[in-house]
Amino acid sequence: MSIAEEFETALAEVTEPTLDGPELLPVRLARACARLLPVDGAGISLVDGAQQRVPLGASSEPAADAERLQFTVGEGPCMTSQNTRMPVFANEEELRRRWPVFSDLLVGGTPYRAVVALPLQPALAGAGAIDLYFEKSAQVTDLDVFEAMAVGEIVTTALSEAAVWSNWTPAEGPAWLQGPVPQRRAAVWEALGKVCVDLEIDTPAALSLLRLHAYGTGRSVDDLAARVLVGEVRPMDLLPGD
């Protein structure tokens, strides 16, 4: 059986009714990745035309948490892979060496101890990547890189074909950009706009304030942005020393 056929079988086994709908295609694809490959979790994300990192879907809640932690600190294997367009292999030792803050959060907040990040071929909505998570550091060496890259190509094709064969506007993007995971990240950009206006600062400065405050209070940037939007946290509260 070819890798494409094995992936199709794994995807067909994702039968939860709550995952129906074109907007949840990335979640189904992530779960199929985790079923097919010798990994404990998988997540799919992209960097859109505005250079905003957008998570599309994850195989489990811990995998989704791992992505949010990486976004909160602003660095990690997946972000490096997306920037360099090269695969990144990071066991526990490598994670501690290259991304110590992310490593501490990952170990403290998830069961994962190693990450492999693989770039996806550019799709219609941006350049993507797959994060593959391992609960044991030594498991990284069990991954067949060529098989994993082939799975990545299948994921890119599935997302691209879903976009081609559906109606959508450039402002909204394909249906798989309208799922709960990317929409949650969209709230971050909305909160950034509010912070920029209230504090009269630019977007990079506002994002830095969100990240610093989120890290200092033990939250993710996504959670903090939601609190800003409902008024639980004021933009002034993000300033150091206030």
Secondary structure, DSSP 8 states (H G I E B T S, - for coil): --HHHHHHHHHHT---GGG-SGGGHHHHHHHHHHHHSS-SEEEEEEE-TTS-EEEEEESSHHHHHHHHHHHHHT-SHHHHHHHHTS-EEE-HHHHHHH-HHHHHHHHHHSS--EEEEEE---BTTBEEEEEEEESSGGGGGG--HHHHHHHHHHHHHHHHHHHHTS---TTT--GGGSSHHHHHHHHHHHHHHHHHHHHT--HHHHHHHHHHHHHHTT--HHHHHHHHHTTSS-GGGGSTT-
